[in-house]
C-alpha cells in the first residue's frame, strides 16, 4: 500500500483512527467537523483501495506507523471522550 499517497491531514486522521478514536473524537482533536473526518476517510479508503477502518489500521500497522509516540492528550480531552 502507498501510505505516501496520503496528505498530511489524511495521515493525522489515519493515526488517530488507528489509535482507536471515533470520528467524533478525531473531529474534536483536529478542530474539524465529523462530516469532514468522514470525507477524509472516504478519500483515504479510495486512495489506498481499502474497504474500511479495519483495513486502514492493518495497512497503518504494516507500514510501521504504530511505532509513532503516543499523542499527548490533555486531561480535558480524555474527559470529553468519555461522553
QUIURFEN-V934668 format. One record per residue. N is the residue number from 0. RES is the residue in one letter. PSI is psi in degrees with one decimal (none if undefined). Layout:
((N/RES/PSI) (N/RES/PSI))
This chain:
((0/X/152.6) (1/X/77.1) (2/X/-29.2) (3/X/-16.2) (4/X/-17.8) (5/X/146.4) (6/X/169.6) (7/X/-44.5) (8/X/-40.6) (9/X/-36.4) (10/X/-40.2) (11/X/-46.3) (12/X/-44.2) (13/X/-43.1) (14/X/-46.7) (15/X/-39.7) (16/X/-43.5) (17/X/-24.1) (18/X/3.2) (19/X/8.7) (20/X/147.1) (21/X/166.4) (22/X/-36.4) (23/X/-44.1) (24/X/-41.5) (25/X/-45.3) (26/X/-46.9) (27/X/-47.2) (28/X/-35.0) (29/X/-3.5) (30/X/35.6) (31/X/174.1) (32/X/160.7) (33/X/-38.4) (34/X/-38.2) (35/X/-39.0) (36/X/-46.3) (37/X/-37.4) (38/X/-43.9) (39/X/-42.5) (40/X/-41.3) (41/X/-44.9) (42/X/-41.1) (43/X/-48.9) (44/X/-41.3) (45/X/-49.1) (46/X/-39.9) (47/X/1.8) (48/X/55.0) (49/X/161.1) (50/X/-15.4) (51/X/-167.1) (52/X/-39.5) (53/X/-45.8) (54/X/-39.8) (55/X/-45.7) (56/X/-40.5) (57/X/-47.6) (58/X/-42.1) (59/X/-45.0) (60/X/-41.0) (61/X/-28.3) (62/X/-3.8) (63/X/13.0) (64/X/-15.2) (65/X/-12.0) (66/X/-4.5) (67/X/146.6) (68/X/148.8) (69/X/137.4) (70/X/148.2) (71/X/122.6) (72/X/113.3) (73/X/149.5) (74/X/-36.6) (75/X/-39.6) (76/X/-38.4) (77/X/-41.9) (78/X/-41.1) (79/X/-38.7) (80/X/-24.9) (81/X/-20.1) (82/X/none))
